[in-house]
């Protein structure tokens, strides 16, 4: 699904964030990308989303070199990215309206795009029906994040990128949305890449964990986490052991 081949990327004349960096993720897998601030987590997501491009090497998604954002990639950011002057329903419908405008051209919408996506079903599934006519400024942070998730999943992505989506939420809301995301993954089986700086979140969300260090990142450090995704994994000894392992690997040498 995802393949980075000897990717080198840097901002201007700064030192490279990635240097001859290779990594791959299979279709339908769940990945957490973990590392300290400034290590390149969000940069990696920008490369996967087609919002940034390597100076050398290439990024391939679904076997195709990435030269622009692809219509079947969904991106959810920490700040939600909602239109403040649009209602919850209008925000959820936004991507569909854009696709209707362009049609199934393979650039703005997949060539197999079907316009009958059920907005009402997603509003129900994410518990947004009671606030569908409210504006983002009048709903909670958890409801805003659910709106961003609905707006993305109504477009049926096969790759979902999430950039620290729950970091600004209180613990109960964050845990509920973590579980919801994994439930939606189990239903839809998209490939999930979630960036986080929280060790506990990485241990919970990623069956595989990509650990980045301070730049330049030259080699992918991949940690298998086979117990992740299960409904009760947070309560298991395996989860606690993974948290300890990740914390140990992130400690300065």
C-alpha angles and dihedrals in degrees: 000000000000126000129172113193117197092320119188118187133169138163109244111302094341122117114279118274089202125021121189086334120174128186138148137198125195128232114277095012125135115227131183117199110208134181145115123291111286096023096116104262096134091039089057090052091050089053091050092047094052092244093116131028132210123251088225136003122036143261116221126191119187088352095304126109109247112240099154138000109301121225095233095055116095122202124196117186133197094250091054094230094230123160105246093208093053127079123242090261092048091050091051090050095048099095092044091053090052091049092049089053095053099030125211096322097144090240107065094017132017115267088241093051113148115201096209096086109152109238091175091057092054092046088054094043092054096041094247101125094098092055101033092116095045126100122242093251090060099053134070126267091252091052091049090053091048088052091053090049092049092048089054101041094047084070091059099233120194091203121044119192118192122188109202089310098173103035096105095050130094117259099259092047092045093051091048092052092046089056092044091052092052091047090052090048090053089053099042102028096212119158108263126206113178123184117209141157091204115098093203092053093049091051091052102041107039126068081189124032125204109205115202125194132199113302140314095052107196105162131037113241104206123187121192115224104179097173095060122111094038115127094239100032093115089065097051133099088235090062092051090047091052091050090052092048093050092047090051093050092049095051112108113259 
